[in-house]
Amino acid sequence: MHYFFLYTGLFLCLLMVLSLYRAVFGPTVLDRLIGANAIGSKTVLVLIGLIYKRVDMFVDIAMAYAMLNFIAVLAASRYFQKKKGLL
């Protein structure tokens, strides 16, 4: 089971690198915002879970944080759509 969490953590770190690329080089503000929120959600699960050696405990926290990030992205996209400032 230890190897499963190790490989899952490495896979999530790879996904964080892809999200970092989108956050830095995203063509629009919303792409950058989504990339930054994805990095934050995965950081809660992987890094904090591995520090305390209780990944299973932080899954609920990461899911709640991901839901808050999703709502924030929806609110920001609605704001930028009304403002017409997507670029």
PDB file of N, CA, C and O in Angstrom:
ATOM      1  N   MET A   1       0.821  -1.193   0.000  1.00  0.00           N
ATOM      2  CA  MET A   1       0.000   0.000   0.000  1.00  0.00           C
ATOM      3  C   MET A   1       0.864   1.256   0.000  1.00  0.00           C
ATOM      4  O   MET A   1       0.469   2.293  -0.533  1.00  0.00           O
ATOM      5  N   HIS A   2       2.048   1.152   0.604  1.00  0.00           N
ATOM      6  CA  HIS A   2       2.956   2.291   0.632  1.00  0.00           C
ATOM      7  C   HIS A   2       3.374   2.687  -0.785  1.00  0.00           C
ATOM      8  O   HIS A   2       3.456   3.876  -1.094  1.00  0.00           O
ATOM      9  N   TYR A   3       3.634   1.717  -1.636  1.00  0.00           N
ATOM     10  CA  TYR A   3       4.042   2.014  -3.014  1.00  0.00           C
ATOM     11  C   TYR A   3       2.903   2.649  -3.806  1.00  0.00           C
ATOM     12  O   TYR A   3       3.134   3.482  -4.683  1.00  0.00           O
ATOM     13  N   PHE A   4       1.695   2.256  -3.496  1.00  0.00           N
ATOM     14  CA  PHE A   4       0.545   2.853  -4.173  1.00  0.00           C
ATOM     15  C   PHE A   4       0.476   4.348  -3.890  1.00  0.00           C
ATOM     16  O   PHE A   4       0.290   5.150  -4.805  1.00  0.00           O
ATOM     17  N   PHE A   5       0.627   4.719  -2.626  1.00  0.00           N
ATOM     18  CA  PHE A   5       0.593   6.136  -2.280  1.00  0.00           C
ATOM     19  C   PHE A   5       1.803   6.875  -2.845  1.00  0.00           C
ATOM     20  O   PHE A   5       1.695   8.043  -3.217  1.00  0.00           O
ATOM     21  N   LEU A   6       2.927   6.219  -2.909  1.00  0.00           N
ATOM     22  CA  LEU A   6       4.118   6.841  -3.477  1.00  0.00           C
ATOM     23  C   LEU A   6       3.924   7.134  -4.957  1.00  0.00           C
ATOM     24  O   LEU A   6       4.209   8.239  -5.417  1.00  0.00           O
ATOM     25  N   TYR A   7       3.439   6.144  -5.704  1.00  0.00           N
ATOM     26  CA  TYR A   7       3.233   6.349  -7.138  1.00  0.00           C
ATOM     27  C   TYR A   7       2.092   7.326  -7.410  1.00  0.00           C
ATOM     28  O   TYR A   7       2.147   8.100  -8.366  1.00  0.00           O
ATOM     29  N   THR A   8       1.083   7.290  -6.587  1.00  0.00           N
ATOM     30  CA  THR A   8      -0.001   8.256  -6.741  1.00  0.00           C
ATOM     31  C   THR A   8       0.484   9.669  -6.470  1.00  0.00           C
ATOM     32  O   THR A   8       0.108  10.600  -7.182  1.00  0.00           O
ATOM     33  N   GLY A   9       1.315   9.841  -5.451  1.00  0.00           N
ATOM     34  CA  GLY A   9       1.887  11.151  -5.150  1.00  0.00           C
ATOM     35  C   GLY A   9       2.786  11.657  -6.263  1.00  0.00           C
ATOM     36  O   GLY A   9       2.763  12.843  -6.592  1.00  0.00           O
ATOM     37  N   LEU A  10       3.582  10.760  -6.847  1.00  0.00           N
ATOM     38  CA  LEU A  10       4.433  11.160  -7.973  1.00  0.00           C
ATOM     39  C   LEU A  10       3.599  11.556  -9.187  1.00  0.00           C
ATOM     40  O   LEU A  10       3.934  12.507  -9.893  1.00  0.00           O
ATOM     41  N   PHE A  11       2.516  10.826  -9.426  1.00  0.00           N
ATOM     42  CA  PHE A  11       1.636  11.167 -10.534  1.00  0.00           C
ATOM     43  C   PHE A  11       0.980  12.529 -10.309  1.00  0.00           C
ATOM     44  O   PHE A  11       0.869  13.325 -11.241  1.00  0.00           O
ATOM     45  N   LEU A  12       0.549  12.798  -9.083  1.00  0.00           N
ATOM     46  CA  LEU A  12      -0.048  14.101  -8.784  1.00  0.00           C
ATOM     47  C   LEU A  12       0.978  15.227  -8.899  1.00  0.00           C
ATOM     48  O   LEU A  12       0.632  16.342  -9.287  1.00  0.00           O
ATOM     49  N   CYS A  13       2.232  14.942  -8.566  1.00  0.00           N
ATOM     50  CA  CYS A  13       3.280  15.948  -8.747  1.00  0.00           C
ATOM     51  C   CYS A  13       3.495  16.252 -10.227  1.00  0.00           C
ATOM     52  O   CYS A  13       3.734  17.402 -10.597  1.00  0.00           O
ATOM     53  N   LEU A  14       3.412  15.232 -11.069  1.00  0.00           N
ATOM     54  CA  LEU A  14       3.503  15.449 -12.513  1.00  0.00           C
ATOM     55  C   LEU A  14       2.346  16.311 -12.993  1.00  0.00           C
ATOM     56  O   LEU A  14       2.531  17.204 -13.820  1.00  0.00           O
ATOM     57  N   LEU A  15       1.153  16.044 -12.474  1.00  0.00           N
ATOM     58  CA  LEU A  15       0.005  16.869 -12.840  1.00  0.00           C
ATOM     59  C   LEU A  15       0.162  18.301 -12.338  1.00  0.00           C
ATOM     60  O   LEU A  15      -0.317  19.239 -12.975  1.00  0.00           O
ATOM     61  N   MET A  16       0.830  18.472 -11.201  1.00  0.00           N
ATOM     62  CA  MET A  16       1.072  19.818 -10.691  1.00  0.00           C
ATOM     63  C   MET A  16       2.018  20.587 -11.603  1.00  0.00           C
ATOM     64  O   MET A  16       1.877  21.800 -11.759  1.00  0.00           O
ATOM     65  N   VAL A  17       2.992  19.886 -12.215  1.00  0.00           N
ATOM     66  CA  VAL A  17       3.899  20.548 -13.155  1.00  0.00           C
ATOM     67  C   VAL A  17       3.124  21.007 -14.382  1.00  0.00           C
ATOM     68  O   VAL A  17       3.358  22.106 -14.886  1.00  0.00           O
ATOM     69  N   LEU A  18       2.210  20.182 -14.865  1.00  0.00           N
ATOM     70  CA  LEU A  18       1.386  20.587 -16.004  1.00  0.00           C
ATOM     71  C   LEU A  18       0.483  21.766 -15.646  1.00  0.00           C
ATOM     72  O   LEU A  18       0.286  22.670 -16.458  1.00  0.00           O
ATOM     73  N   SER A  19      -0.059  21.755 -14.440  1.00  0.00           N
ATOM     74  CA  SER A  19      -0.879  22.885 -13.996  1.00  0.00           C
ATOM     75  C   SER A  19      -0.045  24.148 -13.819  1.00  0.00           C
ATOM     76  O   SER A  19      -0.522  25.254 -14.070  1.00  0.00           O
ATOM     77  N   LEU A  20       1.203  23.977 -13.387  1.00  0.00           N
ATOM     78  CA  LEU A  20       2.098  25.122 -13.253  1.00  0.00           C
ATOM     79  C   LEU A  20       2.386  25.745 -14.614  1.00  0.00           C
ATOM     80  O   LEU A  20       2.449  26.968 -14.748  1.00  0.00           O
ATOM     81  N   TYR A  21       2.560  24.896 -15.619  1.00  0.00           N
ATOM     82  CA  TYR A  21       2.764  25.413 -16.978  1.00  0.00           C
ATOM     83  C   TYR A  21       1.550  26.231 -17.416  1.00  0.00           C
ATOM     84  O   TYR A  21       1.704  27.304 -17.998  1.00  0.00           O
ATOM     85  N   ARG A  22       0.348  25.733 -17.140  1.00  0.00           N
ATOM     86  CA  ARG A  22      -0.867  26.453 -17.526  1.00  0.00           C
ATOM     87  C   ARG A  22      -1.002  27.742 -16.726  1.00  0.00           C
ATOM     88  O   ARG A  22      -1.481  28.745 -17.254  1.00  0.00           O
ATOM     89  N   ALA A  23      -0.592  27.734 -15.473  1.00  0.00           N
ATOM     90  CA  ALA A  23      -0.700  28.934 -14.644  1.00  0.00           C
ATOM     91  C   ALA A  23       0.282  30.007 -15.074  1.00  0.00           C
ATOM     92  O   ALA A  23      -0.021  31.195 -14.964  1.00  0.00           O
ATOM     93  N   VAL A  24       1.452  29.617 -15.562  1.00  0.00           N
ATOM     94  CA  VAL A  24       2.464  30.597 -15.951  1.00  0.00           C
ATOM     95  C   VAL A  24       2.252  31.081 -17.380  1.00  0.00           C
ATOM     96  O   VAL A  24       2.316  32.281 -17.645  1.00  0.00           O
ATOM     97  N   PHE A  25       1.999  30.150 -18.304  1.00  0.00           N
ATOM     98  CA  PHE A  25       1.933  30.506 -19.718  1.00  0.00           C
ATOM     99  C   PHE A  25       0.520  30.494 -20.276  1.00  0.00           C
ATOM    100  O   PHE A  25       0.341  30.445 -21.493  1.00  0.00           O
ATOM    101  N   GLY A  26      -0.487  30.539 -19.412  1.00  0.00           N
ATOM    102  CA  GLY A  26      -1.868  30.508 -19.888  1.00  0.00           C
ATOM    103  C   GLY A  26      -2.185  31.729 -20.727  1.00  0.00           C
ATOM    104  O   GLY A  26      -1.783  32.841 -20.387  1.00  0.00           O
ATOM    105  N   PRO A  27      -2.907  31.529 -21.825  1.00  0.00           N
ATOM    106  CA  PRO A  27      -3.191  32.677 -22.689  1.00  0.00           C
ATOM    107  C   PRO A  27      -4.196  33.662 -22.084  1.00  0.00           C
ATOM    108  O   PRO A  27      -4.212  34.835 -22.457  1.00  0.00           O
ATOM    109  N   THR A  28      -5.021  33.200 -21.167  1.00  0.00           N
ATOM    110  CA  THR A  28      -6.012  34.097 -20.572  1.00  0.00           C
ATOM    111  C   THR A  28      -5.870  34.102 -19.050  1.00  0.00           C
ATOM    112  O   THR A  28      -5.161  33.283 -18.465  1.00  0.00           O
ATOM    113  N   VAL A  29      -6.555  35.032 -18.446  1.00  0.00           N
ATOM    114  CA  VAL A  29      -6.551  35.142 -16.992  1.00  0.00           C
ATOM    115  C   VAL A  29      -7.198  33.911 -16.366  1.00  0.00           C
ATOM    116  O   VAL A  29      -6.734  33.416 -15.339  1.00  0.00           O
ATOM    117  N   LEU A  30      -8.261  33.423 -16.979  1.00  0.00           N
ATOM    118  CA  LEU A  30      -8.957  32.260 -16.428  1.00  0.00           C
ATOM    119  C   LEU A  30      -8.091  31.008 -16.469  1.00  0.00           C
ATOM    120  O   LEU A  30      -8.158  30.190 -15.552  1.00  0.00           O
ATOM    121  N   ASP A  31      -7.281  30.839 -17.506  1.00  0.00           N
ATOM    122  CA  ASP A  31      -6.366  29.701 -17.557  1.00  0.00           C
ATOM    123  C   ASP A  31      -5.356  29.770 -16.420  1.00  0.00           C
ATOM    124  O   ASP A  31      -5.045  28.757 -15.794  1.00  0.00           O
ATOM    125  N   ARG A  32      -4.860  30.938 -16.164  1.00  0.00           N
ATOM    126  CA  ARG A  32      -3.914  31.099 -15.059  1.00  0.00           C
ATOM    127  C   ARG A  32      -4.577  30.832 -13.720  1.00  0.00           C
ATOM    128  O   ARG A  32      -3.977  30.212 -12.842  1.00  0.00           O
ATOM    129  N   LEU A  33      -5.797  31.290 -13.557  1.00  0.00           N
ATOM    130  CA  LEU A  33      -6.530  31.085 -12.319  1.00  0.00           C
ATOM    131  C   LEU A  33      -6.839  29.610 -12.090  1.00  0.00           C
ATOM    132  O   LEU A  33      -6.692  29.118 -10.971  1.00  0.00           O
ATOM    133  N   ILE A  34      -7.259  28.904 -13.120  1.00  0.00           N
ATOM    134  CA  ILE A  34      -7.553  27.483 -13.002  1.00  0.00           C
ATOM    135  C   ILE A  34      -6.287  26.697 -12.697  1.00  0.00           C
ATOM    136  O   ILE A  34      -6.319  25.770 -11.888  1.00  0.00           O
ATOM    137  N   GLY A  35      -5.176  27.051 -13.329  1.00  0.00           N
ATOM    138  CA  GLY A  35      -3.909  26.371 -13.053  1.00  0.00           C
ATOM    139  C   GLY A  35      -3.459  26.565 -11.621  1.00  0.00           C
ATOM    140  O   GLY A  35      -3.007  25.617 -10.979  1.00  0.00           O
ATOM    141  N   ALA A  36      -3.575  27.776 -11.114  1.00  0.00           N
ATOM    142  CA  ALA A  36      -3.177  28.046  -9.733  1.00  0.00           C
ATOM    143  C   ALA A  36      -4.080  27.322  -8.740  1.00  0.00           C
ATOM    144  O   ALA A  36      -3.597  26.823  -7.723  1.00  0.00           O
ATOM    145  N   ASN A  37      -5.365  27.257  -9.013  1.00  0.00           N
ATOM    146  CA  ASN A  37      -6.287  26.552  -8.122  1.00  0.00           C
ATOM    147  C   ASN A  37      -6.041  25.050  -8.137  1.00  0.00           C
ATOM    148  O   ASN A  37      -6.163  24.398  -7.100  1.00  0.00           O
ATOM    149  N   ALA A  38      -5.702  24.494  -9.282  1.00  0.00           N
ATOM    150  CA  ALA A  38      -5.399  23.055  -9.350  1.00  0.00           C
ATOM    151  C   ALA A  38      -4.143  22.728  -8.548  1.00  0.00           C
ATOM    152  O   ALA A  38      -4.074  21.692  -7.888  1.00  0.00           O
ATOM    153  N   ILE A  39      -3.163  23.605  -8.608  1.00  0.00           N
ATOM    154  CA  ILE A  39      -1.947  23.389  -7.824  1.00  0.00           C
ATOM    155  C   ILE A  39      -2.265  23.438  -6.334  1.00  0.00           C
ATOM    156  O   ILE A  39      -1.755  22.622  -5.567  1.00  0.00           O
ATOM    157  N   GLY A  40      -3.090  24.372  -5.923  1.00  0.00           N
ATOM    158  CA  GLY A  40      -3.447  24.479  -4.508  1.00  0.00           C
ATOM    159  C   GLY A  40      -4.195  23.264  -3.996  1.00  0.00           C
ATOM    160  O   GLY A  40      -3.942  22.803  -2.883  1.00  0.00           O
ATOM    161  N   SER A  41      -5.105  22.744  -4.788  1.00  0.00           N
ATOM    162  CA  SER A  41      -5.870  21.565  -4.359  1.00  0.00           C
ATOM    163  C   SER A  41      -4.983  20.340  -4.221  1.00  0.00           C
ATOM    164  O   SER A  41      -5.114  19.583  -3.260  1.00  0.00           O
ATOM    165  N   LYS A  42      -4.092  20.143  -5.161  1.00  0.00           N
ATOM    166  CA  LYS A  42      -3.209  18.977  -5.101  1.00  0.00           C
ATOM    167  C   LYS A  42      -2.163  19.123  -4.003  1.00  0.00           C
ATOM    168  O   LYS A  42      -1.718  18.124  -3.438  1.00  0.00           O
ATOM    169  N   THR A  43      -1.771  20.336  -3.699  1.00  0.00           N
ATOM    170  CA  THR A  43      -0.790  20.557  -2.648  1.00  0.00           C
ATOM    171  C   THR A  43      -1.345  20.142  -1.289  1.00  0.00           C
ATOM    172  O   THR A  43      -0.635  19.544  -0.481  1.00  0.00           O
ATOM    173  N   VAL A  44      -2.590  20.454  -1.044  1.00  0.00           N
ATOM    174  CA  VAL A  44      -3.199  20.069   0.225  1.00  0.00           C
ATOM    175  C   VAL A  44      -3.178  18.560   0.385  1.00  0.00           C
ATOM    176  O   VAL A  44      -2.835  18.048   1.451  1.00  0.00           O
ATOM    177  N   LEU A  45      -3.538  17.860  -0.651  1.00  0.00           N
ATOM    178  CA  LEU A  45      -3.619  16.405  -0.558  1.00  0.00           C
ATOM    179  C   LEU A  45      -2.246  15.753  -0.472  1.00  0.00           C
ATOM    180  O   LEU A  45      -2.010  14.913   0.397  1.00  0.00           O
ATOM    181  N   VAL A  46      -1.358  16.127  -1.352  1.00  0.00           N
ATOM    182  CA  VAL A  46      -0.080  15.419  -1.450  1.00  0.00           C
ATOM    183  C   VAL A  46       0.893  15.842  -0.359  1.00  0.00           C
ATOM    184  O   VAL A  46       1.332  15.010   0.435  1.00  0.00           O
ATOM    185  N   LEU A  47       1.225  17.097  -0.314  1.00  0.00           N
ATOM    186  CA  LEU A  47       2.290  17.527   0.583  1.00  0.00           C
ATOM    187  C   LEU A  47       1.910  17.431   2.058  1.00  0.00           C
ATOM    188  O   LEU A  47       2.658  16.870   2.859  1.00  0.00           O
ATOM    189  N   ILE A  48       0.769  17.968   2.408  1.00  0.00           N
ATOM    190  CA  ILE A  48       0.384  17.943   3.814  1.00  0.00           C
ATOM    191  C   ILE A  48       0.063  16.519   4.246  1.00  0.00           C
ATOM    192  O   ILE A  48       0.384  16.123   5.367  1.00  0.00           O
ATOM    193  N   GLY A  49      -0.567  15.750   3.369  1.00  0.00           N
ATOM    194  CA  GLY A  49      -0.856  14.358   3.698  1.00  0.00           C
ATOM    195  C   GLY A  49       0.394  13.532   3.891  1.00  0.00           C
ATOM    196  O   GLY A  49       0.442  12.681   4.779  1.00  0.00           O
ATOM    197  N   LEU A  50       1.407  13.768   3.075  1.00  0.00           N
ATOM    198  CA  LEU A  50       2.641  13.014   3.226  1.00  0.00           C
ATOM    199  C   LEU A  50       3.454  13.468   4.436  1.00  0.00           C
ATOM    200  O   LEU A  50       4.169  12.665   5.037  1.00  0.00           O
ATOM    201  N   ILE A  51       3.353  14.731   4.794  1.00  0.00           N
ATOM    202  CA  ILE A  51       4.073  15.215   5.970  1.00  0.00           C
ATOM    203  C   ILE A  51       3.534  14.542   7.229  1.00  0.00           C
ATOM    204  O   ILE A  51       4.306  14.108   8.084  1.00  0.00           O
ATOM    205  N   TYR A  52       2.213  14.456   7.339  1.00  0.00           N
ATOM    206  CA  TYR A  52       1.610  13.849   8.521  1.00  0.00           C
ATOM    207  C   TYR A  52       1.428  12.340   8.390  1.00  0.00           C
ATOM    208  O   TYR A  52       0.965  11.685   9.323  1.00  0.00           O
ATOM    209  N   LYS A  53       1.791  11.790   7.234  1.00  0.00           N
ATOM    210  CA  LYS A  53       1.658  10.352   6.956  1.00  0.00           C
ATOM    211  C   LYS A  53       0.220   9.877   7.139  1.00  0.00           C
ATOM    212  O   LYS A  53      -0.025   8.758   7.589  1.00  0.00           O
ATOM    213  N   ARG A  54      -0.720  10.740   6.785  1.00  0.00           N
ATOM    214  CA  ARG A  54      -2.144  10.412   6.854  1.00  0.00           C
ATOM    215  C   ARG A  54      -2.825  10.964   5.608  1.00  0.00           C
ATOM    216  O   ARG A  54      -3.634  11.887   5.699  1.00  0.00           O
ATOM    217  N   VAL A  55      -2.501  10.405   4.449  1.00  0.00           N
ATOM    218  CA  VAL A  55      -3.091  10.890   3.197  1.00  0.00           C
ATOM    219  C   VAL A  55      -4.599  10.690   3.216  1.00  0.00           C
ATOM    220  O   VAL A  55      -5.341  11.531   2.709  1.00  0.00           O
ATOM    221  N   ASP A  56      -5.058   9.589   3.792  1.00  0.00           N
ATOM    222  CA  ASP A  56      -6.486   9.317   3.821  1.00  0.00           C
ATOM    223  C   ASP A  56      -7.275  10.363   4.603  1.00  0.00           C
ATOM    224  O   ASP A  56      -8.443  10.610   4.300  1.00  0.00           O
ATOM    225  N   MET A  57      -6.657  10.972   5.593  1.00  0.00           N
ATOM    226  CA  MET A  57      -7.338  11.969   6.399  1.00  0.00           C
ATOM    227  C   MET A  57      -7.530  13.276   5.623  1.00  0.00           C
ATOM    228  O   MET A  57      -8.513  13.984   5.841  1.00  0.00           O
ATOM    229  N   PHE A  58      -6.616  13.593   4.737  1.00  0.00           N
ATOM    230  CA  PHE A  58      -6.672  14.878   4.049  1.00  0.00           C
ATOM    231  C   PHE A  58      -7.426  14.830   2.731  1.00  0.00           C
ATOM    232  O   PHE A  58      -7.518  15.846   2.041  1.00  0.00           O
ATOM    233  N   VAL A  59      -7.964  13.677   2.366  1.00  0.00           N
ATOM    234  CA  VAL A  59      -8.744  13.589   1.138  1.00  0.00           C
ATOM    235  C   VAL A  59     -10.003  14.435   1.250  1.00  0.00           C
ATOM    236  O   VAL A  59     -10.359  15.131   0.300  1.00  0.00           O
ATOM    237  N   ASP A  60     -10.677  14.391   2.379  1.00  0.00           N
ATOM    238  CA  ASP A  60     -11.895  15.184   2.573  1.00  0.00           C
ATOM    239  C   ASP A  60     -11.590  16.675   2.534  1.00  0.00           C
ATOM    240  O   ASP A  60     -12.336  17.452   1.938  1.00  0.00           O
ATOM    241  N   ILE A  61     -10.508  17.066   3.162  1.00  0.00           N
ATOM    242  CA  ILE A  61     -10.121  18.478   3.161  1.00  0.00           C
ATOM    243  C   ILE A  61      -9.780  18.932   1.754  1.00  0.00           C
ATOM    244  O   ILE A  61     -10.159  20.030   1.345  1.00  0.00           O
ATOM    245  N   ALA A  62      -9.064  18.094   1.007  1.00  0.00           N
ATOM    246  CA  ALA A  62      -8.700  18.455  -0.361  1.00  0.00           C
ATOM    247  C   ALA A  62      -9.932  18.548  -1.258  1.00  0.00           C
ATOM    248  O   ALA A  62      -9.995  19.405  -2.138  1.00  0.00           O
ATOM    249  N   MET A  63     -10.907  17.671  -1.039  1.00  0.00           N
ATOM    250  CA  MET A  63     -12.131  17.739  -1.847  1.00  0.00           C
ATOM    251  C   MET A  63     -12.927  19.005  -1.533  1.00  0.00           C
ATOM    252  O   MET A  63     -13.465  19.638  -2.441  1.00  0.00           O
ATOM    253  N   ALA A  64     -13.004  19.374  -0.267  1.00  0.00           N
ATOM    254  CA  ALA A  64     -13.705  20.606   0.103  1.00  0.00           C
ATOM    255  C   ALA A  64     -12.974  21.826  -0.456  1.00  0.00           C
ATOM    256  O   ALA A  64     -13.602  22.768  -0.939  1.00  0.00           O
ATOM    257  N   TYR A  65     -11.651  21.800  -0.388  1.00  0.00           N
ATOM    258  CA  TYR A  65     -10.853  22.895  -0.932  1.00  0.00           C
ATOM    259  C   TYR A  65     -11.005  22.985  -2.449  1.00  0.00           C
ATOM    260  O   TYR A  65     -11.067  24.083  -3.002  1.00  0.00           O
ATOM    261  N   ALA A  66     -11.065  21.838  -3.122  1.00  0.00           N
ATOM    262  CA  ALA A  66     -11.263  21.826  -4.570  1.00  0.00           C
ATOM    263  C   ALA A  66     -12.634  22.386  -4.937  1.00  0.00           C
ATOM    264  O   ALA A  66     -12.771  23.079  -5.945  1.00  0.00           O
ATOM    265  N   MET A  67     -13.648  22.089  -4.128  1.00  0.00           N
ATOM    266  CA  MET A  67     -14.973  22.625  -4.393  1.00  0.00           C
ATOM    267  C   MET A  67     -14.991  24.143  -4.217  1.00  0.00           C
ATOM    268  O   MET A  67     -15.611  24.856  -5.006  1.00  0.00           O
ATOM    269  N   LEU A  68     -14.312  24.632  -3.182  1.00  0.00           N
ATOM    270  CA  LEU A  68     -14.218  26.088  -2.999  1.00  0.00           C
ATOM    271  C   LEU A  68     -13.463  26.744  -4.154  1.00  0.00           C
ATOM    272  O   LEU A  68     -13.840  27.820  -4.618  1.00  0.00           O
ATOM    273  N   ASN A  69     -12.400  26.094  -4.613  1.00  0.00           N
ATOM    274  CA  ASN A  69     -11.660  26.628  -5.755  1.00  0.00           C
ATOM    275  C   ASN A  69     -12.524  26.652  -7.007  1.00  0.00           C
ATOM    276  O   ASN A  69     -12.468  27.607  -7.782  1.00  0.00           O
ATOM    277  N   PHE A  70     -13.320  25.612  -7.208  1.00  0.00           N
ATOM    278  CA  PHE A  70     -14.205  25.568  -8.369  1.00  0.00           C
ATOM    279  C   PHE A  70     -15.221  26.699  -8.325  1.00  0.00           C
ATOM    280  O   PHE A  70     -15.481  27.341  -9.342  1.00  0.00           O
ATOM    281  N   ILE A  71     -15.795  26.946  -7.160  1.00  0.00           N
ATOM    282  CA  ILE A  71     -16.758  28.038  -7.018  1.00  0.00           C
ATOM    283  C   ILE A  71     -16.072  29.382  -7.251  1.00  0.00           C
ATOM    284  O   ILE A  71     -16.661  30.279  -7.855  1.00  0.00           O
ATOM    285  N   ALA A  72     -14.835  29.532  -6.780  1.00  0.00           N
ATOM    286  CA  ALA A  72     -14.091  30.779  -7.001  1.00  0.00           C
ATOM    287  C   ALA A  72     -13.799  30.985  -8.482  1.00  0.00           C
ATOM    288  O   ALA A  72     -13.866  32.112  -8.973  1.00  0.00           O
ATOM    289  N   VAL A  73     -13.476  29.911  -9.198  1.00  0.00           N
ATOM    290  CA  VAL A  73     -13.224  30.037 -10.638  1.00  0.00           C
ATOM    291  C   VAL A  73     -14.513  30.411 -11.368  1.00  0.00           C
ATOM    292  O   VAL A  73     -14.483  31.229 -12.288  1.00  0.00           O
ATOM    293  N   LEU A  74     -15.634  29.829 -10.972  1.00  0.00           N
ATOM    294  CA  LEU A  74     -16.907  30.208 -11.597  1.00  0.00           C
ATOM    295  C   LEU A  74     -17.237  31.674 -11.348  1.00  0.00           C
ATOM    296  O   LEU A  74     -17.688  32.375 -12.253  1.00  0.00           O
ATOM    297  N   ALA A  75     -17.013  32.136 -10.122  1.00  0.00           N
ATOM    298  CA  ALA A  75     -17.291  33.544  -9.817  1.00  0.00           C
ATOM    299  C   ALA A  75     -16.356  34.467 -10.585  1.00  0.00           C
ATOM    300  O   ALA A  75     -16.790  35.496 -11.103  1.00  0.00           O
ATOM    301  N   ALA A  76     -15.077  34.111 -10.665  1.00  0.00           N
ATOM    302  CA  ALA A  76     -14.128  34.950 -11.401  1.00  0.00           C
ATOM    303  C   ALA A  76     -14.431  34.951 -12.888  1.00  0.00           C
ATOM    304  O   ALA A  76     -14.319  35.988 -13.541  1.00  0.00           O
ATOM    305  N   SER A  77     -14.815  33.802 -13.433  1.00  0.00           N
ATOM    306  CA  SER A  77     -15.123  33.762 -14.863  1.00  0.00           C
ATOM    307  C   SER A  77     -16.367  34.584 -15.174  1.00  0.00           C
ATOM    308  O   SER A  77     -16.439  35.242 -16.212  1.00  0.00           O
ATOM    309  N   ARG A  78     -17.334  34.546 -14.283  1.00  0.00           N
ATOM    310  CA  ARG A  78     -18.525  35.376 -14.495  1.00  0.00           C
ATOM    311  C   ARG A  78     -18.171  36.860 -14.416  1.00  0.00           C
ATOM    312  O   ARG A  78     -18.676  37.665 -15.198  1.00  0.00           O
ATOM    313  N   TYR A  79     -17.304  37.220 -13.472  1.00  0.00           N
ATOM    314  CA  TYR A  79     -16.874  38.610 -13.339  1.00  0.00           C
ATOM    315  C   TYR A  79     -16.128  39.072 -14.592  1.00  0.00           C
ATOM    316  O   TYR A  79     -16.411  40.142 -15.131  1.00  0.00           O
ATOM    317  N   PHE A  80     -15.172  38.255 -15.051  1.00  0.00           N
ATOM    318  CA  PHE A  80     -14.402  38.650 -16.219  1.00  0.00           C
ATOM    319  C   PHE A  80     -15.240  38.619 -17.496  1.00  0.00           C
ATOM    320  O   PHE A  80     -14.957  39.362 -18.436  1.00  0.00           O
ATOM    321  N   GLN A  81     -16.263  37.770 -17.540  1.00  0.00           N
ATOM    322  CA  GLN A  81     -17.128  37.739 -18.707  1.00  0.00           C
ATOM    323  C   GLN A  81     -17.948  39.027 -18.790  1.00  0.00           C
ATOM    324  O   GLN A  81     -18.117  39.597 -19.869  1.00  0.00           O
ATOM    325  N   LYS A  82     -18.451  39.474 -17.653  1.00  0.00           N
ATOM    326  CA  LYS A  82     -19.211  40.719 -17.642  1.00  0.00           C
ATOM    327  C   LYS A  82     -18.319  41.918 -17.911  1.00  0.00           C
ATOM    328  O   LYS A  82     -18.742  42.890 -18.538  1.00  0.00           O
ATOM    329  N   LYS A  83     -17.088  41.847 -17.437  1.00  0.00           N
ATOM    330  CA  LYS A  83     -16.154  42.946 -17.618  1.00  0.00           C
ATOM    331  C   LYS A  83     -15.525  42.926 -19.015  1.00  0.00           C
ATOM    332  O   LYS A  83     -14.977  43.933 -19.463  1.00  0.00           O
ATOM    333  N   LYS A  84     -15.601  41.794 -19.694  1.00  0.00           N
ATOM    334  CA  LYS A  84     -14.993  41.569 -21.008  1.00  0.00           C
ATOM    335  C   LYS A  84     -13.490  41.727 -20.956  1.00  0.00           C
ATOM    336  O   LYS A  84     -12.881  42.229 -21.901  1.00  0.00           O
ATOM    337  N   GLY A  85     -12.878  41.294 -19.841  1.00  0.00           N
ATOM    338  CA  GLY A  85     -11.442  41.410 -19.686  1.00  0.00           C
ATOM    339  C   GLY A  85     -10.763  40.049 -19.596  1.00  0.00           C
ATOM    340  O   GLY A  85      -9.949  39.821 -18.700  1.00  0.00           O
ATOM    341  N   LEU A  86     -11.088  39.150 -20.509  1.00  0.00           N
ATOM    342  CA  LEU A  86     -10.544  37.804 -20.440  1.00  0.00           C
ATOM    343  C   LEU A  86      -9.094  37.733 -20.920  1.00  0.00           C
ATOM    344  O   LEU A  86      -8.397  36.783 -20.564  1.00  0.00           O
ATOM    345  N   LEU A  87      -8.624  38.663 -21.684  1.00  0.00           N
ATOM    346  CA  LEU A  87      -7.250  38.602 -22.201  1.00  0.00           C
ATOM    347  C   LEU A  87      -6.315  39.462 -21.425  1.00  0.00           C
ATOM    348  O   LEU A  87      -5.125  39.518 -21.736  1.00  0.00           O
TER     349      LEU A  87
END
